[in-house]
Amino acid sequence: QVQLVESGGGLVQTGGSLRLSCVASGTIFSIDAMGWHRQAPGKQRELVAGITKLNRTIYADSVKGRFTVSRDYTKNTVFLQMNRLKPEDTAVYYCNLVRGSVYYWGQGTQVTVSS
């Protein structure tokens, strides 16, 4: 079993910053990628950012230039630095870990950006 625990969410004003962290624990033999998705009320879950074991990154167009994903695989941890936050970034942010064809998910952390 793999467990993912997110932290760092909260309430911030427009233009502010937050840094999310996610620590993976359990039976982890290898990690192909880790990253973040988000889900706003009434919307589908969407990819925000991801990083592979080769340090390749991918970002949603809506966050490019504002968010940065990074990782410390020695600690099975992935981070999401979010700058210049906007009200439309308000959502529950979910950490995920990919191993082969299997996705593992955290419970999510709420990010609320006030206007």
C-alpha positions as CSV (number, residue, x, y, z in Angstrom):
1,Q,0.0,0.0,0.0
2,V,1.0,3.6,-0.7
3,Q,-0.2,6.5,1.3
4,L,0.1,10.1,0.2
5,V,-0.4,13.0,2.7
6,E,-0.7,16.6,1.4
7,S,-0.1,19.7,3.4
8,G,0.2,23.5,2.9
9,G,-3.2,24.4,1.7
10,G,-5.1,27.3,3.1
11,L,-6.7,30.7,2.4
12,V,-4.7,33.4,0.6
13,Q,-5.5,36.6,-1.2
14,T,-5.3,37.2,-4.9
15,G,-1.6,37.6,-5.9
16,G,-0.4,35.6,-2.9
17,S,1.6,32.4,-2.7
18,L,1.3,29.0,-1.2
19,R,3.6,25.9,-1.2
20,L,2.0,22.5,-1.1
21,S,3.9,19.4,0.0
22,C,3.1,15.7,-0.4
23,V,4.9,12.9,1.3
24,A,4.5,9.3,0.1
25,S,4.9,6.4,2.5
26,G,4.3,2.7,2.5
27,T,5.5,0.0,0.1
28,I,7.3,2.1,-2.5
29,F,9.6,0.2,-4.7
30,S,9.8,2.8,-7.5
31,I,8.2,6.1,-8.6
32,D,7.7,6.9,-12.2
33,A,6.1,10.3,-11.6
34,M,4.5,12.4,-9.0
35,G,2.3,15.5,-9.3
36,W,-0.8,17.4,-8.6
37,H,-4.3,17.6,-9.8
38,R,-7.1,19.8,-8.6
39,Q,-10.9,19.8,-8.6
40,A,-13.1,22.9,-8.2
41,P,-16.7,22.6,-7.2
42,G,-18.8,21.4,-10.1
43,K,-15.8,20.7,-12.3
44,Q,-13.8,17.7,-13.3
45,R,-10.5,16.9,-11.7
46,E,-7.7,18.3,-13.9
47,L,-3.9,18.0,-14.1
48,V,-2.0,20.9,-12.6
49,A,1.6,19.8,-12.8
50,G,3.7,16.7,-12.8
51,I,7.3,15.6,-12.6
52,T,8.8,12.4,-13.8
53,K,11.7,10.4,-12.3
54,L,13.8,11.9,-15.1
55,N,12.8,15.4,-13.9
56,R,10.6,16.1,-16.9
57,T,7.8,18.5,-16.0
58,I,4.4,19.2,-17.4
59,Y,2.0,22.0,-16.5
60,A,-1.5,23.0,-17.3
61,D,-1.6,26.1,-19.5
62,S,-3.5,28.0,-16.9
63,V,-0.6,27.7,-14.3
64,K,2.4,28.0,-16.5
65,G,4.7,30.7,-15.3
66,R,3.0,30.8,-11.9
67,F,3.4,27.3,-10.5
68,T,6.5,25.2,-10.1
69,V,6.6,21.5,-9.3
70,S,9.6,19.9,-7.8
71,R,10.5,16.7,-6.0
72,D,12.8,15.1,-3.6
73,Y,12.7,11.4,-4.4
74,T,15.1,10.6,-1.6
75,K,12.3,11.6,0.7
76,N,9.4,10.5,-1.6
77,T,8.2,14.1,-1.6
78,V,6.7,16.4,-4.2
79,F,6.1,20.1,-3.9
80,L,4.0,22.6,-5.7
81,Q,5.0,26.3,-5.4
82,M,2.1,28.4,-6.3
83,N,2.7,32.1,-7.0
84,R,0.4,34.9,-8.2
85,L,-2.6,33.0,-7.2
86,K,-6.0,33.8,-8.7
87,P,-9.5,33.1,-7.5
88,E,-9.9,30.6,-10.3
89,D,-7.1,28.5,-8.6
90,T,-9.5,27.8,-5.8
91,A,-9.9,24.0,-5.6
92,V,-9.0,20.9,-3.7
93,Y,-5.5,19.9,-4.7
94,Y,-4.7,16.2,-4.9
95,C,-1.3,14.7,-4.9
96,N,-0.7,11.7,-7.0
97,L,2.0,9.1,-7.5
98,V,2.4,7.0,-10.6
99,R,4.0,3.6,-10.7
100,G,3.6,1.8,-13.9
101,S,-0.1,2.0,-14.8
102,V,-1.2,2.5,-11.2
103,Y,-2.1,5.9,-9.8
104,Y,-2.2,6.6,-6.1
105,W,-4.0,9.6,-4.7
106,G,-3.9,11.6,-1.5
107,Q,-6.9,12.9,0.3
108,G,-6.5,16.4,-0.9
109,T,-5.9,19.8,0.6
110,Q,-8.1,22.9,0.1
111,V,-6.7,26.0,-1.5
112,T,-8.9,29.1,-1.4
113,V,-8.0,32.3,-3.1
114,S,-10.0,35.3,-2.1
115,S,-10.6,38.2,-4.5
